[in-house]
Amino acid sequence: MPTVLPLPERAPRANTPKWLKAAATKTLDLAGWKMAGEWPDLSKMVIIGAPHSSAWDAIWGLLAKVAMDLHIFYMGKQEAFVWPLGPLMKWLGGIPVNRAAPGGIADQVAKQMIAAERMWFVLAPEGTRKPVTQWKTGFWKIAKKAGVPVLCVYFDYANKTIGTGPLIELSDDMDADIAKIRAWYVPIKGKHRGV
């Protein structure tokens, strides 16, 4: 398995300096992490990462993003995007959202996705590192409103693998779609638990 996956032609690029890509790749390699699967050649999609049971998920994911030169977006509360970390968060793909805005966060992100030429947006459907009985539905709502599919990505700590899973075209039945996606994740164990 490669340390990082090659990006397809339509994937959004970050124009990461070569030395930084090399450093991120070397860090993943020294830690024993590899990637498996294949990125779909799409200019827009929602990516979900599960199981999310550790802050390390974000660290390994960020290193993989930098190593691949992938410009991927995530959301954060607008209050966090202030000096000195604000510019770094935006450079890393952060989208400031107003949690009190009418229409909600899903509408804000979907509108940005529709307007963008290329946009891969990532989030953890569990919404927290703690065990949950139900996933948050924001990923489904964003993808549905933007008319894009959902790609399943996993963190398999037993094998130190970040992998891509199925690309899901959503139906009009949110509960059925989420149940199907959660069922796919069942065999995968994160750092502290499964889904």
N, C-alpha and C positions, 0 to 999 in steps of 0.2 A: 504494500500500500504506500502511496506517496505521502510525504509530509503535508503537502497542500495540493488541492485540486486545481487544475487549470480552469480558467474562466472562459465561457463561451463568448462569441463575438458581441452579442447584445447586452452582456452584463455591464452594469455601471462601474467604471473605473475610478479610483481615487487619485491616480498619479502620485503614488507613494514613492519617495526617494529609494533608489536601489539599495542603499546601505541599510535603510530601515526595514525593507522587505527581507533582506538577507538576515538581519539580526532577529526578526520575528520568526523566520523559518528555522534558524539555528536554535532558538529558545525552545520551540515546539519539539524539534528533533532531539535535543538534549533531554527534554522531559519525557520523551518516549511517545508523544502524541502523533497520530497519523490521521489522514482523512480517507473516507471511503464514499463511493457513489459517484454521482455526476450532477453538475449544475444544469438545469434546463436552459436552453438558449432563448430566454425571454427578457424583454426590456423592463417589464413590470411584474411584480408578484409580492405576496405577503409570505414571509417565512416565519414559521413558529419553531421555537427551540424547547425541547422537553426531554426528559424530566428536568425541571429546574429546582435543584435541591441544595445548591451551594453558590456562594459568591465567586468561586473559581470558574463557574460556567462562563461568566462574563469575561474573565481574564483570558481563558483559553480561546474563547470566541473572538475576542478583540485581537489577540495575537494571530489567529488564523485569518481574520479580515485584513490585517496589515500585510501579512505574508503573501496573500493572494492579490493584493492591490484592489480589493473590492470596496466600492463606495456603497455602503449599506446604511440605511437610516433606522433610527430608533427614536422613541419619544421620551420626553422628560418635562417636568413642570417648568413653566417659563421662568419662575423665580430662581431656578438653578443656573440659568444661562446668563450669569453676571460675571464681571471680572473678578478673579483672574482665570477661572476655569471655563467660563462661557465660550470664548473663542475656540479653546481646545475641544470642548464638547461638540460645537458645531462642525469643526474640522473632522471629527470622528463620526459625523453623520447624525448628530442629535437634532431633533426637531422640538423647539419649545412649543408647548401647548397650554392654552388657557383652560384650566379645569372647570372654570365657572362659566365658560362661553355657552351661549344658546346653541343647541344642536349637538353639543357633546364633542368629545375627543374623536370619536370614530368619523364624524362628518369632517372635522378639520383635517385629519390625516388623509381621508379618501379624496377630498378636494385637491390636496397637494399632489396626491398620486395621479389623479386624472390630468392635472395641469403639467406634470413633469414629462419630459421626453423618455427618461429612464429612471426607474425607482424600484429598488428592492427594500422592503420594509420588514424589520424583524421585531418580534416580541415573544415573551414567554406567556403562553396561554394560562398557566397557573396563576400568574399575577404576583407570586410570592415564592420564596424558597421553602416556606412551611408546607406540610402536607395539606391538600385541599380535597374536598369531595366533589366539587364542581369547578370546571374551568371558567375563566372570564370569557365573555362572548365577543369582546372587542375585535379580535383578529378576524372573526367570521364577518362581522358587520363592516369592517374596513374593506375586506376583500370583496364582499358582495356589492357594496356601494361603488367601489372603484372598478368592478367588473374584471377582477384578476383572480387567478388561482392561488391556492395555498400550498406551499412546499413544506414538508415535514423534515426537520433537521434534529438530530439527536446527539447527546453526549453520553457515550458508553465508557464509563470510568474503568470497568473491569478489563477492557481491552484498549483503553486510552485511544479511543476513536471518536472523531467528530464525523458524522456521516449524513448524507442526504437520503431521504426516503421518498415516498410517493408524492407526486404532484396531484393535488386534489382539485377537481373542478367542482365548485359548490352547486348544490341543488337549492331549492326554495325551502328546504326543511332543515333549519339550523340545528335542531336537537339531533336529528339523524346524522347529519354531517359530523358534528362534534363527537358523537358516540363512535362513529366509524374511525375517526382519526385517533381518538383515545385508545380504541381497541388495538390499533396498529402499534402504538407505543408500549403496550403491556409488557412484552418481554425485555424491554430495555431498562436497565438500572442506572440511575444517576449516582452521584457521589454518595448520597445518603439514603436514597430510596428510589423507587420507580414512580410511575404516574399514579 
